[in-house]
Amino acid sequence: MDDLHRDNRVVFRYATQAGEILPSANPNGSLDNIAGICSAGGNVVGMMPHPERSSEPALGGTDGMKIFHSMVGAMASR
């Protein structure tokens, strides 16, 4: 945990819709509300939420597309 925080490798946290990092926003009890981390080189991301499960209206919502669009935007700015 110390290494993840020191190296800024936490990329996603469970939060409320208002952006508050609270235990009540954490669906699985992960430490420090961590939902995703990246490799030391920053080139690999692992995450627990499954945005693909909410990326199509037929699947019940499109909120997951925000994550994919933000990734595309980040890569385009490199």
N, C-alpha and C positions, 0 to 999 in steps of 0.2 A: 504494500500500500504506500509506504513512504516513497519508493522509487517511482510509482505511477504519478503521485502528486508532484514530486520534485521535478520530474521530467515532463510535466504537462501532458501526460499520456491519456488522461481521462477526457473522452470526447463527447460522451452523452451521459446525462443523469436523468433519473426519473424526477419529474417536477409537476407541479399543478399547472393548470392552464394559464395562471398568472405568472408562471416562471419561478415559483417558490420551491425550494428543495426541502420537502417535508416528508417525514416517515409515511404519512397517509397517502402520498403520491407513489410510493414504492410498492408495486404489486407482488414482488417476490422476495423482499427482505434482503436485497443485495447490500453489501457494505457501502456506506456513504452514498447511497442511492445511485451507485454506478450502474449505467446501462450499456456502456461501450467504452472500449479502450483501443489504443493504437500501438503498433509495434514501436520499438526504440527508434527505428528509422522513419517512422511516420507514414510508411507506405502501405501498411495493412491495418484494417480496422475490423475489430470483432465486436458484435453487439448482440444484446439479448432480445430487444424488441424485434418484431417482424413487420417492418413497414410494408412489405409486399402483401401482407394480409389485409391491408386497408389502403390499397392503391387503386382500386376500381370500384365504381358504384355497385356493380354486381356482387362484390364481396362485402358490401356494407358501408363503404366510406372511401374518401380519397385523401384523408389526412396524411397517410403514409407517403404520398407523393412529395410532400414538402421536403422530406429527407433526401429523396432522389434528386430533386431540383437543386437543392443546396449543394449537393456533391458535384453535380454538373457545373454549377456556377463557380465553385471553388477550383475545379480543374481547368475551366476556361480562362480563369484569371492567372494561371501559371505561365 
